[in-house]
Amino acid sequence: MEQTEKVAKKSKLSKKTLRKEIYQKLQGVLSDYQKEVTNKKLLSLMKSASKLLSRDIARAAKKTKQKKVKAA
């Protein structure tokens, strides 16, 4: 969790660019499974997973930002 917050804080990425970055990383990691699962299905699963992950990262970054503002 801390690592994802650091990524979101450092680069101030938008949801779309964060989603693309996550998608590319998933694609590299899951390239071995393309033989077992059809390519179209794997791509759709990676797309939905990257959307969920980027949404969660954005929410976590927003929460930490709000906590810092309230504390200050």
FENNOR-V601321 format. One record per pair of residues at least 12 apart in sequence whose C-alpha atoms are under 7 Angstrom apart, sorted by sequence separation. I is the first residue (numbers start at 1). GAP is how many residues later the second one is. D is the distance in whole Angstrom. If there is no record, write none. Layout:
i: (I/I)
gap: (GAP/GAP)
d: (D/D)
This chain:
i: (26/23/23/23/22/19/19/19/18/15/15/15/5/4/8/5/5)
gap: (20/23/24/27/28/31/32/35/36/39/40/43/52/53/53/55/56)
d: (7/6/6/5/6/5/6/5/6/6/7/7/7/6/6/7/6)
